[in-house]
Amino acid sequence: MKSYNTILAIGGSDSGGGAGVQADIKTITSLNCYATSAITALTAQNTSGVKRIYSIDPSFIKDQIETILEDFDIKTIKIGMLQNSKIISVVHEILKKNSNIPIILDPVMISTNGDLLLESEAIEFLENLLFPLCFLLTPNLEEAQILSKRKITTLDEIKNACLEICKKGVKNILFKGGDLTCHNFKQSCLDVLCSLQDPFSHHIFSLYNSQRIETKNLHGTGCSLSSAIASFLSQGFSLEESIQNAKNYIQEAIESGKHYLIGKGKGPINHMWKTLR
């Protein structure tokens, strides 16, 4: 019998369908993997912003995750929106018992439209409990600045911020540079991978450059990139290969998605660009 490369996506629900677990499922499915999910929060949102957030009871989040792990052979875990310290704590409680599964953590703090998605007092819980467990952390510009407590405008500052965040126990960091538009980053998007090379605690930096595409339809880009990386990792690709493959997928999704008008605000990328052109 055949088996799917199965991924567990843990995060918030986006009622607008462009980000969150909905984006995770679309991405994972389009990359020929099987998506399971555990919902941490419900949002009432559309392309213009988030109207309301309803947190799921931590005990039910625990039930969701444990039920999935008891039955499915999970290859990778992608974590997105966790919202508060109680949710972070219960996710940590379960995942520390499953340390053999690579975890891709997207430290979702603020939405594309500027809405707060992680309570400020929960950041310390995220750093102390989940950073040491994750295989890859994928912060965007604003998240990296919050976590490193540094201003980022240049490549050297990106590297220094990554090294600072690594002190919190992170093994690999992929800095997502799509929001960095100053200096030499106006025409291109630079993502930077910082990898800890054992046993000498030596960090290696790898650069991933892509052409900037002019469009307002970028909602869910970060969620989808981390889900795509998780998908390729589950298929046996190396971390570096998974990142490059994921970036190629996202680039096509943005290019295709710019031709669609969905909603009145910032629309989604086209996750299904292979079939919807």
C-alpha positions as CSV (number, residue, x, y, z in Angstrom):
1,M,0.0,0.0,0.0
2,K,1.1,3.5,-0.8
3,S,1.4,6.1,2.0
4,Y,1.2,9.9,1.9
5,N,3.9,12.2,3.2
6,T,1.8,13.5,6.1
7,I,2.2,16.9,7.8
8,L,0.6,18.4,10.9
9,A,-0.2,22.1,10.6
10,I,-0.8,23.8,14.0
11,G,-2.1,27.3,13.8
12,G,-5.0,29.7,13.5
13,S,-7.9,29.6,11.1
14,D,-8.2,32.4,8.5
15,S,-11.9,32.8,7.6
16,G,-10.7,34.6,4.5
17,G,-8.9,31.6,3.3
18,G,-5.6,33.3,2.4
19,A,-3.4,32.6,5.4
20,G,-3.3,30.4,8.5
21,V,-4.2,26.8,8.4
22,Q,-6.2,27.2,5.3
23,A,-3.1,28.4,3.5
24,D,-1.2,25.5,5.0
25,I,-3.6,22.9,3.7
26,K,-3.7,24.4,0.2
27,T,0.1,24.6,0.1
28,I,0.6,21.1,1.4
29,T,-2.0,19.6,-0.9
30,S,-0.7,21.3,-4.0
31,L,2.8,19.9,-3.2
32,N,1.4,16.3,-3.2
33,C,1.5,15.8,0.6
34,Y,-1.3,15.1,3.0
35,A,-2.4,17.8,5.5
36,T,-3.7,17.2,9.0
37,S,-4.4,20.2,11.3
38,A,-4.9,21.4,14.9
39,I,-6.7,24.7,15.2
40,T,-5.4,27.1,17.9
41,A,-7.7,30.1,17.2
42,L,-10.5,31.2,15.1
43,T,-10.4,34.5,13.3
44,A,-13.1,36.6,11.7
45,Q,-11.1,38.3,9.0
46,N,-11.0,39.2,5.3
47,T,-8.6,40.8,2.9
48,S,-8.9,44.1,4.8
49,G,-8.0,42.9,8.3
50,V,-8.9,40.9,11.4
51,K,-12.2,41.8,13.1
52,R,-12.1,39.3,16.0
53,I,-10.0,36.4,17.4
54,Y,-11.5,33.6,19.4
55,S,-8.9,31.4,21.2
56,I,-9.5,27.6,21.3
57,D,-9.4,26.1,24.8
58,P,-5.9,24.7,25.3
59,S,-7.2,21.3,26.5
60,F,-9.0,20.9,23.1
61,I,-5.9,21.9,21.3
62,K,-4.1,19.2,23.2
63,D,-6.8,16.7,22.2
64,Q,-6.4,17.7,18.5
65,I,-2.7,17.3,18.4
66,E,-2.6,14.0,20.4
67,T,-5.3,12.5,18.4
68,I,-3.4,13.2,15.2
69,L,-0.1,11.9,16.5
70,E,-1.7,8.7,17.8
71,D,-3.0,7.7,14.4
72,F,-0.8,9.3,11.6
73,D,2.8,8.9,10.7
74,I,3.7,12.6,10.8
75,K,6.8,13.5,8.8
76,T,7.0,17.2,9.7
77,I,5.1,19.6,11.9
78,K,4.5,23.2,10.9
79,I,3.5,25.7,13.6
80,G,1.9,29.1,13.0
81,M,-0.3,31.3,15.1
82,L,-0.3,30.3,18.8
83,Q,-1.6,33.6,20.3
84,N,-1.0,33.2,24.0
85,S,1.2,31.6,26.7
86,K,-1.3,28.9,27.7
87,I,-1.5,27.6,24.1
88,I,2.2,27.7,23.7
89,S,2.7,25.8,27.0
90,V,0.3,23.0,26.0
91,V,1.8,22.7,22.5
92,H,5.3,22.4,24.1
93,E,4.0,19.8,26.6
94,I,3.0,17.5,23.7
95,L,5.8,18.2,21.2
96,K,8.7,17.7,23.6
97,K,7.6,14.0,23.7
98,N,7.9,13.9,19.9
99,S,11.3,15.4,19.4
100,N,12.0,13.0,16.4
101,I,9.7,15.0,14.2
102,P,11.2,18.1,12.5
103,I,9.3,21.3,13.5
104,I,9.0,24.3,11.3
105,L,8.0,27.3,13.5
106,D,6.7,30.4,11.9
107,P,6.6,32.9,14.8
108,V,3.4,34.6,13.7
109,M,3.1,37.9,15.6
110,I,1.5,40.4,13.3
111,S,-0.8,39.9,10.3
112,T,-0.1,41.4,6.8
113,N,-2.6,44.2,7.7
114,G,-0.9,45.0,11.0
115,D,-3.2,43.1,13.4
116,L,-1.6,41.7,16.6
117,L,-1.7,37.8,16.5
118,L,0.5,37.0,19.4
119,E,0.1,38.6,22.9
120,S,3.3,40.5,23.8
121,E,3.7,38.6,27.1
122,A,3.7,35.3,25.2
123,I,6.9,36.0,23.3
124,E,9.1,34.9,26.2
125,F,7.1,31.6,26.4
126,L,7.6,31.1,22.6
127,E,11.4,31.7,23.0
128,N,11.9,29.6,26.1
129,L,9.7,26.6,25.3
130,L,9.4,26.2,21.5
131,F,12.6,27.7,20.1
132,P,14.8,24.8,21.4
133,L,12.4,22.3,20.0
134,C,12.1,23.6,16.5
135,F,14.3,22.5,13.5
136,L,13.7,25.8,11.6
137,L,12.4,29.2,12.7
138,T,11.1,31.4,9.9
139,P,10.7,35.1,11.1
140,N,9.9,37.9,8.8
141,L,11.5,41.4,9.1
142,E,9.3,42.7,11.9
143,E,9.4,39.4,13.9
144,A,13.2,39.2,13.5
145,Q,13.6,42.8,14.8
146,I,11.3,42.0,17.8
147,L,13.1,38.7,18.6
148,S,16.6,40.1,18.2
149,K,15.9,43.6,19.6
150,R,17.8,45.0,16.7
151,K,17.0,47.3,13.7
152,I,17.5,45.5,10.4
153,T,18.3,47.4,7.2
154,T,21.4,45.6,5.7
155,L,22.7,42.1,5.1
156,D,25.2,42.4,8.0
157,E,22.4,43.4,10.3
158,I,20.3,40.4,9.1
159,K,23.2,38.1,10.0
160,N,23.8,39.7,13.4
161,A,20.1,39.5,14.2
162,C,20.0,35.8,13.3
163,L,23.0,35.1,15.5
164,E,21.3,36.9,18.4
165,I,18.2,34.8,18.0
166,C,20.3,31.6,17.8
167,K,21.3,32.3,21.4
168,K,17.8,31.4,22.4
169,G,18.4,27.8,21.3
170,V,17.3,27.8,17.7
171,K,19.2,25.4,15.3
172,N,18.3,27.0,12.0
173,I,16.8,30.4,11.1
174,L,15.4,31.5,7.8
175,F,15.1,35.2,7.7
176,K,12.3,36.2,5.3
177,G,13.3,39.4,3.6
178,G,10.2,40.2,1.5
179,D,9.3,43.2,3.7
180,L,12.8,44.7,3.5
181,T,12.6,47.3,0.9
182,C,15.4,49.8,1.8
183,H,18.8,50.2,0.2
184,N,19.6,47.4,-2.3
185,F,16.4,45.4,-1.6
186,K,13.9,47.4,-3.7
187,Q,14.0,45.1,-6.7
188,S,14.7,41.8,-5.0
189,C,13.7,39.8,-2.0
190,L,16.6,38.3,0.0
191,D,16.0,35.4,2.4
192,V,18.9,34.4,4.6
193,L,19.4,30.9,6.2
194,C,21.5,30.8,9.3
195,S,22.5,27.2,10.2
196,L,24.2,25.9,13.3
197,Q,27.0,23.5,12.3
198,D,27.8,21.0,15.1
199,P,30.0,20.2,16.9
200,F,31.8,23.5,16.7
201,S,28.8,25.9,17.2
202,H,29.8,27.4,13.9
203,H,27.1,29.2,11.9
204,I,26.8,29.0,8.1
205,F,24.9,31.6,6.1
206,S,23.1,30.8,2.8
207,L,21.4,33.5,0.6
208,Y,18.3,33.0,-1.4
209,N,17.5,35.8,-3.8
210,S,14.3,36.3,-5.9
211,Q,12.9,39.0,-8.0
212,R,10.4,41.3,-6.3
213,I,6.9,41.1,-7.9
214,E,4.7,44.2,-7.7
215,T,1.4,43.2,-6.3
216,K,-0.8,43.7,-3.3
217,N,-1.8,40.1,-3.2
218,L,0.7,38.8,-0.7
219,H,-1.6,37.7,2.1
220,G,-0.4,34.3,3.5
221,T,3.0,34.4,1.9
222,G,4.9,33.6,5.1
223,C,2.5,30.8,6.2
224,S,2.7,29.2,2.8
225,L,6.5,29.4,2.6
226,S,6.9,27.5,5.9
227,S,4.3,25.0,4.9
228,A,6.1,24.5,1.6
229,I,9.4,23.9,3.3
230,A,7.7,21.4,5.6
231,S,6.3,19.6,2.6
232,F,9.6,19.3,0.8
233,L,11.4,18.2,4.0
234,S,8.8,15.4,4.3
235,Q,9.8,14.2,0.9
236,G,13.4,13.7,1.8
237,F,14.9,17.0,0.5
238,S,17.7,18.6,2.5
239,L,16.9,21.9,4.3
240,E,18.7,23.9,1.7
241,E,16.9,22.1,-1.2
242,S,13.6,22.4,0.7
243,I,14.0,26.2,1.1
244,Q,14.9,26.7,-2.6
245,N,12.0,24.5,-3.8
246,A,9.6,26.3,-1.5
247,K,10.8,29.7,-2.7
248,N,10.3,28.6,-6.3
249,Y,6.7,27.5,-5.4
250,I,5.9,30.8,-3.7
251,Q,7.4,32.9,-6.5
252,E,5.0,31.2,-9.0
253,A,2.1,31.6,-6.6
254,I,2.8,35.3,-6.2
255,E,3.3,35.8,-10.0
256,S,0.0,33.9,-10.8
257,G,-1.9,35.5,-7.9
258,K,-1.2,39.1,-9.0
259,H,-3.7,38.6,-11.9
260,Y,-6.6,37.9,-9.6
261,L,-8.9,40.3,-7.8
262,I,-10.2,38.8,-4.5
263,G,-11.7,41.0,-1.9
264,K,-11.2,44.7,-1.3
265,G,-7.9,44.7,0.5
266,K,-4.7,42.6,0.3
267,G,-5.5,39.4,-1.6
268,P,-4.0,36.0,-1.3
269,I,-1.3,34.4,-3.4
270,N,-2.5,31.7,-5.8
271,H,-1.7,28.4,-4.0
272,M,-3.1,26.3,-6.8
273,W,-1.1,28.0,-9.6
274,K,-0.3,24.6,-11.1
275,T,-4.0,24.1,-12.0
276,L,-5.4,27.6,-11.9
277,R,-3.5,29.8,-14.4
